[in-house]
Amino acid sequence: MTARLISLALSGALLLPWISTPAHAQRRASSARLVWMGADADKVAQGKVVKPDGKTDGHFRLTLVTAGVRRVVHMLLRSCDSRGVLTGRVAWDTDRSRLWVLGVFHGSRSLTRAKGKVIDRLKGRRRYDLFAS
């Protein structure tokens, strides 16, 4: 297995999900789409806690499409300008030991795990809701 980085940029955010891919599947197509949904829910707290803190969080919707089985192993969300150029040091991460937590949900289930854990296994199309406080 190798981890492949997919970089997704839109005005104000750069998302870096790491997707584990079997070596024989390297040539199969994968795509990703990131959409800003607004500041419309409270799912994570500032810092490293995946639970509400009374403040609305930034909400992004990520759609991944894969050919073959993949593992999503890590996601990093960074602030950027409209061209995708990083701005400042603001970042959210599924590895709670380093930065503020990036809450990753599939439906109502939280997928944000401790360092080194698989976030999700997927095949085909999967939609995730990402929350950053």
Secondary structure, 3 states (H helix, E strand, C coil): CEEEECCEEECCEEEEEEEEECHHHCCCCEEEEEEEEEEEECCCCCCCCCCCCCCCEEEEEEEEEEEEEEEEEEEEEEEECCCCCEEEEEEEECCCCCCEEEEEEECCEECCCCCCCCCEEEEEEEEEEEEEC
